[in-house]
Amino acid sequence: MRVIAVDDVAYFQAADKYTRVVTAEAEALIRKPIKELVDELDPEAFWQVHRGTIVNVRAIARVD
């Protein structure tokens, strides 16, 4: 088990029954669905860009 700070997360992505948590250094799987994460995360800091992907706004380099 490892603790990942929310500020370190680049994005969350749905992966079957799990959610993939991706940081600059590593990836991990958690058992919390994207639907629950959306409600728990700060909407100013994390944007749901797809029904299965939530992105940390600070990790976005450019939007076209």
C-alpha positions as CSV (number, residue, x, y, z in Angstrom):
1,M,0.0,0.0,0.0
2,R,1.2,3.5,-0.8
3,V,-0.2,6.9,-0.2
4,I,-0.3,9.3,-3.2
5,A,-1.0,12.9,-2.6
6,V,-3.8,14.3,-4.7
7,D,-1.6,17.2,-5.8
8,D,0.8,14.7,-7.4
9,V,-1.8,13.1,-9.6
10,A,-1.7,14.0,-13.3
11,Y,-4.9,12.1,-14.2
12,F,-7.3,9.4,-13.2
13,Q,-8.6,6.9,-15.9
14,A,-11.2,4.3,-15.6
15,A,-9.8,0.7,-16.0
16,D,-12.5,-1.9,-15.8
17,K,-13.5,-2.2,-12.1
18,Y,-10.6,0.0,-11.0
19,T,-9.3,3.5,-11.6
20,R,-5.8,4.1,-12.7
21,V,-4.0,6.9,-10.9
22,V,-1.1,8.3,-12.9
23,T,1.6,10.6,-11.5
24,A,4.8,11.8,-13.0
25,E,6.7,9.0,-11.3
26,A,4.3,6.0,-11.2
27,E,0.9,4.4,-11.8
28,A,-1.4,2.7,-9.3
29,L,-4.8,1.2,-9.3
30,I,-7.6,2.0,-6.8
31,R,-11.0,0.5,-6.3
32,K,-12.9,3.7,-6.4
33,P,-15.0,4.4,-9.6
34,I,-14.6,7.6,-11.5
35,K,-18.2,8.6,-10.6
36,E,-17.3,8.7,-7.0
37,L,-14.0,10.5,-7.5
38,V,-15.6,13.3,-9.5
39,D,-17.8,14.1,-6.5
40,E,-14.9,14.1,-4.1
41,L,-12.3,16.1,-6.1
42,D,-12.1,19.9,-6.3
43,P,-13.7,20.9,-9.6
44,E,-11.4,23.9,-9.9
45,A,-8.3,21.6,-9.7
46,F,-9.6,18.5,-11.6
47,W,-11.6,18.5,-14.8
48,Q,-13.5,15.5,-16.2
49,V,-12.5,15.6,-19.8
50,H,-14.1,12.3,-20.7
51,R,-16.6,10.0,-18.9
52,G,-13.6,7.8,-18.0
53,T,-10.9,10.4,-17.5
54,I,-10.3,13.2,-14.9
55,V,-7.3,15.4,-15.4
56,N,-5.4,17.6,-13.0
57,V,-5.6,21.2,-14.4
58,R,-2.0,21.8,-13.5
59,A,-0.9,18.9,-15.7
60,I,-2.5,20.4,-18.8
61,A,0.1,22.1,-21.1
62,R,-2.3,23.2,-23.8
63,V,-6.0,23.0,-24.9
64,D,-7.0,23.0,-28.5
